[in-house]
């Protein structure tokens, strides 16, 4: 993803360059469409996103003067940016189904129910998810594999699903953000010209504070939860043991997938290998036919364990069941491409420089820009690349380190995507963890996604405390950066 080059404000054709007021028009339409459509009318994000795409395309064509080919290319640019995410979505939906039929997820649930208690479940879940995500460098893989099993364990222990989902996603993003194998971590370092390990070290304090507070909050929630899960444990464990052949061999898909990831293989080939291992285990351990094992990959699982609770937990859609999720992601990425390539996002970022008057405001403004880009591009890669490319000259003028920029965009950009229901990360996390509730949205569990809330807040707090940036050399602060002066010629 590091080869993506966003449109710079200076590169926009002067005849089509939107003013600040013009750039705010499609953004306002997006906010109103999603707010009214999803928030008030209760529609799924698909229709509000289509309204937003239609308005933005017409606005670009008839007001900004782009021809239809340029408008189409803009939408396609967003899709190209998120193509890997779409492919991973397809594969993980199939992987969840094959791991369920293989007994991998049922096995994790069965043994996890015997080892954990309601009081420790949430903090342990967050910590384990962080360790795995750090080791393999992928929050999505962590959520789509271990996260699904944790949902079943939490249900058996009587933990509300939104709390379980929040703990899983918190750990996954915290571990991913500190991993040298993570694509977003490498992208943030590359696009800001920061050394990878300088970038990771620069994030360590903020990540440790945000994640430490999150784990503490989950521990408090665990203490407050009334331990009423004993009956559920028995109700789930019995049907699991009676319906699946459980033993060490059912964990072969997990060993294959995480083993490849540990050795540095990218997420996509590791996940595909996990699918093949899941199908093989379904045949060899569970006694399914070759055709049945691969039908599961396509169509998902509909277990008949004799327990409605267990059946609901283990019902999956396979890659055919990913259509709802993929449709939202495709629409959201198309909208993000339109807003970026027609100059709307670059114009908003350009005018942000007017509000910058100090190193503190620069770092904080970078965080705000990353969150806003996340909201309107629906893609965490854009939330890193667009603010980095647009603001890095200001970091030079304020004599700040490259890692100050990389730390700000990743602390505020990477973890905040799941708060926007149309965002690729939000749609995936919700779809993977709410397999029995198609169409669920991240608003259901976002209040318990503590790390996503705390990560940008800690960044802003460290800035106020004078710890959010480091001088690269001279301590001389420019009186009026050139970028600010140049930003006064448009409204």
C-alpha positions, 0 to 999 in steps of 0.5 A, spaced: 500 500 500 505 504 500 506 505 493 499 509 493 500 517 492 494 521 494 492 527 490 496 533 493 492 540 493 498 543 489 496 538 483 489 539 482 487 543 476 486 550 478 480 550 474 477 544 478 480 546 484 474 546 490 474 552 495 473 550 502 466 551 501 465 547 495 469 541 499 464 542 505 458 541 500 459 533 499 462 532 506 455 535 508 451 530 504 455 524 506 454 526 513 446 527 512 445 521 508 449 517 513 446 520 519 439 520 516 439 514 513 442 509 518 441 513 524 434 516 523 431 511 518 435 505 521 437 503 513 443 499 512 449 503 510 448 501 502 443 506 500 446 512 504 452 510 501 449 510 494 446 517 495 453 520 497 456 517 491 451 519 486 451 526 489 459 526 489 459 524 482 454 529 479 457 534 483 464 533 480 461 532 473 457 538 473 460 543 478 467 542 478 467 540 471 470 533 471 468 528 465 465 522 466 471 518 465 475 522 470 469 521 475 469 513 474 477 513 475 476 516 481 471 511 484 476 506 481 482 509 485 478 508 491 477 500 490 484 499 487 486 502 494 482 497 498 483 491 493 487 487 498 482 488 504 476 486 499 480 479 498 482 478 505 474 479 507 472 474 502 478 469 504 476 470 512 469 469 511 470 462 508 476 461 513 471 462 519 466 456 515 472 451 514 475 452 521 468 451 524 466 445 520 473 442 522 472 443 529 477 448 530 473 454 533 468 449 536 475 446 540 477 453 542 470 454 545 470 448 548 477 448 552 476 456 553 470 455 557 473 450 561 479 455 563 476 462 563 471 465 568 467 471 567 471 475 572 477 474 568 475 473 561 475 480 558 482 482 560 485 476 558 481 476 551 484 483 550 491 481 552 491 474 548 488 478 542 494 483 543 499 478 543 497 474 537 496 481 533 503 483 535 506 476 533 502 476 526 502 483 524 494 483 523 488 485 526 483 482 521 486 475 521 486 475 529 479 477 529 477 473 524 480 467 527 481 467 535 476 472 535 470 468 533 472 463 538 472 468 543 465 470 542 463 463 543 467 462 549 464 469 552 457 467 550 458 461 554 460 465 560 454 470 560 458 476 557 454 480 553 457 480 546 458 487 545 463 487 551 466 481 548 467 484 541 470 491 544 475 487 548 477 483 542 478 489 537 481 493 542 487 487 543 487 486 536 489 493 534 493 495 540 498 489 538 497 490 530 499 497 531 506 495 535 508 490 530 513 490 525 510 485 521 503 490 520 502 493 514 499 499 517 505 500 521 510 499 515 506 504 511 506 509 516 513 509 517 514 509 509 510 514 507 513 519 513 520 517 511 521 515 518 525 509 521 520 503 522 523 501 529 523 509 531 516 509 529 514 503 533 518 506 539 515 513 538 508 509 539 510 505 545 508 510 550 501 512 548 500 505 546 502 502 553 497 507 556 491 507 552 491 499 552 493 499 559 487 503 561 483 499 556 485 492 560 484 495 567 477 497 564 475 490 562 477 488 568 473 492 572 467 490 567 469 483 569 468 484 576 461 487 575 458 482 571 454 477 575 457 470 574 451 467 571 454 463 566 455 456 569 449 453 566 451 456 559 458 453 560 454 446 560 449 447 555 455 449 550 460 444 552 456 438 552 453 439 545 460 441 542 463 435 545 457 431 542 457 434 535 465 434 533 471 430 534 475 434 539 482 433 540 489 436 538 488 435 530 483 440 530 488 445 531 492 444 525 489 449 521 490 454 527 498 452 527 498 452 519 495 459 519 499 462 525 505 458 523 506 462 516 504 468 519 510 468 524 515 466 519 513 473 515 508 470 510 503 476 508 496 475 511 493 473 504 497 467 503 497 465 510 489 465 510 488 461 504 493 456 507 488 456 513 482 455 508 486 448 505 488 446 512 481 447 515 478 443 509 483 437 510 481 437 517 474 437 516 475 431 511 480 427 515 478 429 523 470 430 522 469 425 516 466 429 511 466 428 504 471 432 499 465 435 496 462 437 503 468 440 505 468 445 500 461 446 500 462 449 507 467 454 504 462 457 499 456 456 503 457 456 510 455 452 516 448 450 519 450 445 524 445 441 528 448 440 535 441 439 538 442 446 542 439 452 539 444 456 542 450 452 540 447 452 533 447 460 533 454 461 535 456 456 529 452 458 524 456 461 518 455 464 511 462 462 508 464 466 502 457 467 499 455 470 506 460 476 505 456 479 500 452 484 505 459 486 507 463 486 501 457 491 498 458 496 503 466 496 503 465 497 495 461 502 496 465 506 501 471 505 498 468 508 491 466 514 495 473 515 498 476 515 492 471 520 489 472 525 495 480 524 494 481 524 487 476 530 485 480 534 490 475 534 496 479 531 501 486 534 499 482 541 500 480 540 507 487 538 509 490 544 506 485 548 509 487 545 516 494 548 516 490 555 517 489 552 524 496 550 526 500 555 530 505 551 534 508 544 534 502 542 539 497 544 534 500 541 528 501 534 532 493 534 534 491 537 527 494 531 524 490 526 529 484 530 527 485 530 520 487 522 520 480 521 524 476 525 518 480 522 513 478 515 516 471 517 516 470 520 509 475 515 505 472 508 509 479 506 509 485 506 514 490 506 509 488 513 506 487 515 513 495 514 514 497 516 507 493 523 506 495 527 512 502 524 512 503 527 505 499 533 506 502 535 512 509 533 512 512 539 510 510 543 516 513 538 520 520 540 517 518 547 518 517 546 525 523 542 526 519 536 528 522 528 527 518 524 522 516 519 527 512 525 530 508 525 524 508 517 523 506 516 531 500 521 530 497 519 524 497 511 526 495 513 533 489 517 531 488 513 524 489 506 524 484 504 531 479 509 529 476 506 523 471 501 527 467 507 529 464 509 522 459 503 520 461 504 513 468 503 514 472 497 511 474 495 518 468 496 522 464 492 517 469 487 517 470 486 525 462 486 525 461 481 520 466 476 523 464 477 530 456 477 529 456 471 524 449 470 527 446 477 526 447 479 519 447 486 518 449 488 525 453 495 525 459 497 529 455 502 533 452 496 537 459 494 540 463 501 539 462 503 546 466 498 549 472 498 544 476 502 549 482 502 545 480 506 539 477 511 544 483 512 548 488 511 543 487 518 540 485 521 546 492 519 549 495 522 543 492 529 545 493 528 552 501 527 551 501 533 546 498 538 552 503 535 556 509 536 552 510 529 550 507 528 544 513 530 539 520 531 539 524 536 536 529 534 530 534 539 531 534 546 533 528 549 538 527 555 534 519 555 532 517 559 526 513 565 526 509 564 520 510 557 516 510 558 509 505 553 508 500 557 512 502 563 509 500 560 502 494 557 505 490 564 505 488 565 497 482 560 497 476 560 501 
